[in-house]
């Protein structure tokens, strides 16, 4: 019988150390993002480059309403961006204030 040429799969359990993974989050951790954690049960967040903007952005929506759209600032870390997004989600949920850093505000001009 001929042996099939199949790739050696090796370890299929993933490459992250379980102890290291457990130490990333947790109460009091900078990775604790409670408003995002609650949001993604029903909604979603998207992080990446949007071509028309040409910069990295973070967008959060609850499935019906866009709660926040942030543009990543120069030198801002991913954790800082996610923390700002978490706070913006909280503001939208508690104060009905929706943050939009992507779309320019219409200019207010006076017509005489």
Backbone as a printed PyTorch tensor [residue, N CA C, xyz], in Angstrom:
tensor([[[  0.8130,  -1.1770,   0.0000],
         [  0.0000,   0.0000,   0.0000],
         [  0.8670,   1.2560,   0.0000]],

        [[  0.4820,   2.2300,  -0.8150],
         [  1.2200,   3.4800,  -0.8980],
         [  0.7820,   4.4400,   0.1950]],

        [[  1.7260,   5.1730,   0.7070],
         [  1.4290,   6.1590,   1.7370],
         [  0.9730,   7.4670,   1.0840]],

        [[ -0.1110,   8.0510,   1.5910],
         [ -0.6010,   9.3350,   1.0710],
         [  0.3160,  10.4540,   1.5240]],

        [[  0.5550,  11.3940,   0.6410],
         [  1.3400,  12.5600,   1.0220],
         [  0.4370,  13.5880,   1.6820]],

        [[  0.3630,  13.5160,   2.9880],
         [ -0.4440,  14.4680,   3.7460],
         [  0.4870,  15.2850,   4.6290]],

        [[  0.1950,  16.5530,   4.7570],
         [  1.0520,  17.3740,   5.6090],
         [  0.9700,  16.9350,   7.0610]],

        [[  2.0930,  17.0660,   7.7440],
         [  2.1230,  16.7830,   9.1720],
         [  1.4590,  17.9360,   9.8950]],

        [[  0.3400,  17.6680,  10.5520],
         [ -0.4470,  18.7170,  11.1870],
         [  0.2090,  19.2100,  12.4700]],

        [[  0.8150,  18.3310,  13.2270],
         [  1.4650,  18.7530,  14.4700],
         [  0.4520,  19.1150,  15.5410]],

        [[  0.7800,  20.0800,  16.3590],
         [ -0.0780,  20.5080,  17.4610],
         [ -1.2490,  21.3170,  16.9270]],

        [[ -2.4610,  20.8300,  17.1430],
         [ -3.6520,  21.5340,  16.6500],
         [ -4.3680,  22.2890,  17.7570]],

        [[ -3.7570,  22.4050,  18.9190],
         [ -4.4270,  23.0430,  20.0390],
         [ -4.1600,  24.5370,  20.1180]],

        [[ -3.5260,  25.1180,  19.1460],
         [ -3.2760,  26.5550,  19.1580],
         [ -1.9570,  26.8790,  19.8000]],

        [[ -1.4850,  28.0820,  19.5330],
         [ -0.1620,  28.4360,  19.9860],
         [ -0.1230,  29.3240,  21.2150]],

        [[ -1.2610,  29.6530,  21.8070],
         [ -1.2320,  30.5620,  22.9350],
         [ -1.1480,  29.7920,  24.2450]],

        [[ -0.2470,  30.2000,  25.0790],
         [ -0.1030,  29.6430,  26.4050],
         [ -1.3500,  29.9770,  27.2110]],

        [[ -2.0080,  28.9530,  27.7670],
         [ -3.2590,  29.1790,  28.5020],
         [ -3.0620,  30.0960,  29.7100]],

        [[ -1.9230,  30.0080,  30.3940],
         [ -1.6690,  30.8900,  31.5360],
         [ -1.5290,  32.3390,  31.0770]],

        [[ -0.8430,  32.5570,  29.9630],
         [ -0.6770,  33.9040,  29.4310],
         [ -2.0130,  34.4540,  28.9700]],

        [[ -2.8310,  33.6110,  28.3550],
         [ -4.1470,  34.0570,  27.8900],
         [ -5.0150,  34.4700,  29.0630]],

        [[ -4.9380,  33.7380,  30.1590],
         [ -5.7420,  34.0680,  31.3300],
         [ -5.3070,  35.3520,  31.9910]],

        [[ -4.0400,  35.7210,  31.8520],
         [ -3.5510,  36.9160,  32.5260],
         [ -3.8040,  38.1900,  31.7310]],

        [[ -4.2690,  38.0690,  30.4710],
         [ -4.4990,  39.2490,  29.6410],
         [ -5.7000,  40.0350,  30.1320]],

        [[ -6.8030,  39.3620,  30.4100],
         [ -8.0310,  40.0430,  30.8190],
         [ -8.2190,  39.9890,  32.3170]],

        [[ -9.4480,  40.1090,  32.7160],
         [ -9.7620,  40.0150,  34.1210],
         [-10.0820,  41.3680,  34.7140]],

        [[-10.7290,  41.3310,  35.8550],
         [-11.1660,  42.5610,  36.4990],
         [ -9.9800,  43.4530,  36.8460]],

        [[-10.0960,  44.7120,  36.5010],
         [ -9.0360,  45.6690,  36.7570],
         [ -7.9800,  45.7110,  35.6690]],

        [[ -8.0660,  44.8040,  34.7180],
         [ -7.1090,  44.7580,  33.6250],
         [ -7.3940,  45.8770,  32.6350]],

        [[ -6.3500,  46.4170,  31.9960],
         [ -6.6040,  47.4200,  30.9620],
         [ -7.3810,  46.8380,  29.7920]],

        [[ -7.3870,  45.5160,  29.6460],
         [ -8.1350,  44.8710,  28.5580],
         [ -9.5980,  44.6570,  28.9300]],

        [[ -9.9850,  45.0290,  30.1310],
         [-11.3900,  44.9090,  30.5190],
         [-12.1580,  46.0480,  29.8510]],

        [[-12.9970,  45.7080,  28.9010],
         [-13.7730,  46.6810,  28.1360],
         [-15.2490,  46.2960,  28.2960]],

        [[-15.8520,  46.6540,  29.4290],
         [-17.1720,  46.1200,  29.7670],
         [-18.2860,  46.4940,  28.7960]],

        [[-18.2350,  47.6840,  28.2400],
         [-19.3090,  48.1170,  27.3400],
         [-19.2080,  47.4130,  25.9920]],

        [[-17.9850,  47.2050,  25.5150],
         [-17.7900,  46.4420,  24.2870],
         [-18.1680,  44.9820,  24.5240]],

        [[-17.7770,  44.4330,  25.6760],
         [-18.1010,  43.0400,  25.9920],
         [-19.6100,  42.8210,  25.9790]],

        [[-20.3480,  43.7560,  26.5370],
         [-21.8090,  43.6560,  26.5440],
         [-22.3700,  43.8500,  25.1310]],

        [[-21.8050,  44.7880,  24.4050],
         [-22.2890,  45.1060,  23.0610],
         [-22.1860,  43.9150,  22.1120]],

        [[-21.0750,  43.1960,  22.1480],
         [-20.8650,  42.1420,  21.1510],
         [-21.7260,  40.9070,  21.4020]],

        [[-22.5150,  40.8970,  22.4820],
         [-23.5070,  39.8360,  22.6600],
         [-24.6050,  39.9660,  21.6090]],

        [[-24.8970,  41.1930,  21.1860],
         [-25.9720,  41.4460,  20.2240],
         [-25.4920,  42.2200,  18.9930]],

        [[-24.4310,  43.0070,  19.1450],
         [-23.9550,  43.8610,  18.0640],
         [-22.5700,  43.4520,  17.6160]],

        [[-21.7890,  44.4510,  17.1740],
         [-20.4490,  44.1420,  16.6930],
         [-19.5570,  45.3720,  16.7430]],

        [[-18.2540,  45.1030,  16.7040],
         [-17.2800,  46.1700,  16.4940],
         [-16.4570,  45.7810,  15.2710]],

        [[-15.9860,  46.7930,  14.5660],
         [-15.1370,  46.5820,  13.4070],
         [-13.9290,  47.4900,  13.5610]],

        [[-12.7480,  46.9240,  13.3380],
         [-11.5130,  47.7040,  13.4310],
         [-10.7080,  47.4360,  12.1730]],

        [[-10.2710,  48.5090,  11.5310],
         [ -9.4720,  48.3530,  10.3230],
         [ -9.4550,  49.6380,   9.5280]],

        [[ -8.8680,  49.5490,   8.3440],
         [ -8.7550,  50.7190,   7.4770],
         [ -9.9970,  50.8050,   6.6050]],

        [[-10.5920,  51.9650,   6.5630],
         [-11.6870,  52.2370,   5.6370],
         [-11.1000,  53.1030,   4.5410]],

        [[-11.1880,  52.6290,   3.3220],
         [-10.5360,  53.2770,   2.1870],
         [-10.8610,  54.7630,   2.0340]],

        [[-12.1230,  55.1760,   2.0440],
         [-12.3580,  56.6160,   1.8520],
         [-11.6980,  57.4800,   2.9330]],

        [[-11.6190,  56.9410,   4.1410],
         [-11.0040,  57.6930,   5.2360],
         [ -9.4820,  57.6190,   5.1230]],

        [[ -8.9820,  56.4460,   4.7360],
         [ -7.5510,  56.2540,   4.5770],
         [ -6.7930,  56.0550,   5.8730]],

        [[ -7.5140,  55.8590,   6.9550],
         [ -6.8930,  55.6460,   8.2580],
         [ -7.5840,  54.4770,   8.9470]],

        [[ -6.9600,  53.9950,  10.0120],
         [ -7.5920,  52.9620,  10.8270],
         [ -8.7410,  53.5690,  11.6070]],

        [[ -9.8130,  52.8160,  11.6840],
         [-10.9940,  53.2710,  12.4130],
         [-11.5070,  52.1430,  13.2870]],

        [[-12.3370,  52.5090,  14.2470],
         [-13.0450,  51.5480,  15.0810],
         [-14.5090,  51.9650,  15.0850]],

        [[-15.3780,  51.0260,  14.7390],
         [-16.8070,  51.3060,  14.6340],
         [-17.5550,  50.3030,  15.5030]],

        [[-18.5490,  50.7930,  16.2470],
         [-19.3760,  49.9290,  17.0830],
         [-20.8390,  50.1480,  16.7280]],

        [[-21.5620,  49.0340,  16.5560],
         [-23.0080,  49.1550,  16.3510],
         [-23.7160,  48.0310,  17.0840]],

        [[-24.9840,  48.2980,  17.3950],
         [-25.7580,  47.3240,  18.1590],
         [-26.6590,  46.4640,  17.2830]],

        [[-26.4110,  46.4690,  15.9910],
         [-27.2220,  45.7080,  15.0650],
         [-28.2390,  46.5760,  14.3530]],

        [[-28.5950,  47.6990,  14.9550],
         [-29.5530,  48.6350,  14.3550],
         [-28.9800,  50.0400,  14.2410]],

        [[-28.2030,  50.4320,  15.2320],
         [-27.7180,  51.8020,  15.3200],
         [-26.2010,  51.8180,  15.4550]],

        [[-25.5620,  52.7110,  14.7190],
         [-24.1310,  52.9080,  14.8960],
         [-23.9390,  53.7730,  16.1370]],

        [[-23.2220,  53.2440,  17.1100],
         [-23.0360,  53.9290,  18.3880],
         [-21.8160,  54.8360,  18.3730]],

        [[-20.7540,  54.4070,  17.6860],
         [-19.5180,  55.1940,  17.6900],
         [-18.6790,  54.8500,  16.4680]],

        [[-18.0400,  55.9000,  15.9200],
         [-17.0980,  55.7400,  14.8130],
         [-15.8810,  56.5990,  15.1410]],

        [[-14.7750,  55.9510,  15.4410],
         [-13.5650,  56.6550,  15.8550],
         [-12.4650,  56.4820,  14.8270]],

        [[-11.6530,  57.5150,  14.6570],
         [-10.4620,  57.4560,  13.8190],
         [ -9.2640,  57.2980,  14.7450]],

        [[ -8.4070,  56.3340,  14.4360],
         [ -7.2150,  56.0970,  15.2630],
         [ -6.2690,  57.2800,  15.1520]],

        [[ -5.8760,  57.8040,  16.2990],
         [ -4.9900,  58.9710,  16.3430],
         [ -3.5380,  58.5520,  16.1150]],

        [[ -2.7440,  59.4970,  15.6470],
         [ -1.3090,  59.2710,  15.4390],
         [ -0.6840,  58.7800,  16.7490]],

        [[ -0.0090,  57.6360,  16.7030],
         [  0.6830,  57.0940,  17.8690],
         [ -0.2270,  56.3760,  18.8610]],

        [[ -1.5230,  56.3160,  18.5880],
         [ -2.4660,  55.6650,  19.5030],
         [ -2.3250,  54.1460,  19.3990]],

        [[ -2.2150,  53.4840,  20.5420],
         [ -2.1220,  52.0210,  20.5470],
         [ -3.5050,  51.4140,  20.3380]],

        [[ -3.5240,  50.1460,  20.0190],
         [ -4.7920,  49.4510,  19.8590],
         [ -5.5810,  49.4880,  21.1670]],

        [[ -4.9060,  49.2780,  22.2800],
         [ -5.5870,  49.3050,  23.5750],
         [ -6.1960,  50.6800,  23.8410]],

        [[ -5.4740,  51.7370,  23.5040],
         [ -6.0080,  53.0870,  23.6890],
         [ -7.2370,  53.3190,  22.8030]],

        [[ -7.1730,  52.8490,  21.5660],
         [ -8.3080,  52.9870,  20.6590],
         [ -9.5160,  52.2160,  21.1900]],

        [[ -9.3000,  50.9930,  21.6250],
         [-10.4000,  50.1890,  22.1610],
         [-10.9740,  50.7910,  23.4350]],

        [[-10.1240,  51.3760,  24.2560],
         [-10.6030,  52.0320,  25.4770],
         [-11.4750,  53.2300,  25.1220]],

        [[-11.0420,  54.0330,  24.1440],
         [-11.8680,  55.1660,  23.6870],
         [-13.1910,  54.6770,  23.1130]],

        [[-13.1360,  53.5520,  22.3600],
         [-14.3580,  52.9920,  21.7930],
         [-15.2940,  52.5160,  22.9010]],

        [[-14.7530,  51.8790,  23.9120],
         [-15.5560,  51.4110,  25.0400],
         [-16.2640,  52.5840,  25.7240]],

        [[-15.5380,  53.6720,  25.9360],
         [-16.1250,  54.8600,  26.5690],
         [-17.1770,  55.5060,  25.6660]],

        [[-16.9340,  55.5170,  24.3580],
         [-17.9030,  56.0800,  23.4170],
         [-19.1720,  55.2340,  23.3680]],

        [[-19.0320,  53.9240,  23.4570],
         [-20.1990,  53.0310,  23.4980],
         [-21.0020,  53.3140,  24.7610]],

        [[-20.3200,  53.4750,  25.8790],
         [-21.0090,  53.7910,  27.1370],
         [-21.7740,  55.1000,  27.0330]],

        [[-21.1620,  56.1070,  26.4290],
         [-21.8080,  57.4110,  26.2610],
         [-23.0590,  57.2930,  25.3960]],

        [[-22.9810,  56.4920,  24.3450],
         [-24.1400,  56.2920,  23.4710],
         [-25.2600,  55.5560,  24.2010]],

        [[-24.8990,  54.5500,  24.9820],
         [-25.9000,  53.7440,  25.6690],
         [-26.5490,  54.4800,  26.8390]],

        [[-25.7860,  55.3250,  27.5250],
         [-26.3140,  55.9650,  28.7280],
         [-26.8070,  57.3930,  28.5120]],

        [[-26.1910,  58.1040,  27.5380],
         [-26.5320,  59.5150,  27.3460],
         [-27.0980,  59.8160,  25.9610]],

        [[-27.2470,  58.8030,  25.1300],
         [-27.6970,  58.9880,  23.7430],
         [-26.8390,  59.9970,  22.9900]],

        [[-25.5320,  59.9870,  23.2570],
         [-24.5680,  60.8230,  22.5360],
         [-23.7290,  59.8870,  21.6830]],

        [[-23.8240,  60.0570,  20.3640],
         [-23.1690,  59.1750,  19.4080],
         [-21.9480,  59.8800,  18.8250]],

        [[-20.7940,  59.2410,  18.9440],
         [-19.5350,  59.8210,  18.5020],
         [-19.2710,  59.4550,  17.0460]],

        [[-18.9900,  60.4710,  16.2280],
         [-18.6800,  60.2530,  14.8180],
         [-17.4620,  61.0960,  14.4490]],

        [[-16.3010,  60.4470,  14.3920],
         [-15.0690,  61.1270,  13.9900],
         [-14.7630,  60.9120,  12.5080]],

        [[-15.6110,  60.1740,  11.8060],
         [-15.3510,  59.8430,  10.4010],
         [-15.9940,  60.8420,   9.4500]],

        [[-17.2590,  61.1040,   9.6510],
         [-18.0080,  61.9810,   8.7460],
         [-17.8900,  63.4250,   9.1950]],

        [[-17.5180,  64.3090,   8.2830],
         [-17.4100,  65.7220,   8.6570],
         [-18.7870,  66.3030,   8.9810]],

        [[-18.7940,  67.1710,   9.9510],
         [-20.0470,  67.8480,  10.3010],
         [-20.4090,  68.8350,   9.2180]],

        [[-21.6910,  68.9620,   8.9340],
         [-22.0850,  69.9790,   7.9520],
         [-21.7510,  71.3710,   8.4880]],

        [[-21.1980,  72.1970,   7.6320],
         [-20.8420,  73.5360,   8.0860],
         [-22.1080,  74.3660,   8.2490]],

        [[-22.0860,  75.1770,   9.2740],
         [-23.2230,  76.0490,   9.5190],
         [-22.9490,  77.3740,   8.8590]],

        [[-23.7150,  77.6750,   7.8460],
         [-23.5040,  78.9490,   7.1490],
         [-24.7600,  79.7900,   7.3110]],

        [[-24.5560,  81.0530,   7.3520],
         [-25.6770,  81.9850,   7.4840],
         [-26.0640,  82.5170,   6.1280]],

        [[-27.3350,  82.4830,   5.8760],
         [-27.8570,  83.0460,   4.6220],
         [-28.6540,  84.2840,   4.9800]],

        [[-28.3290,  85.4130,   4.3590],
         [-29.0580,  86.6530,   4.6590],
         [-30.1790,  86.8420,   3.7080]]])
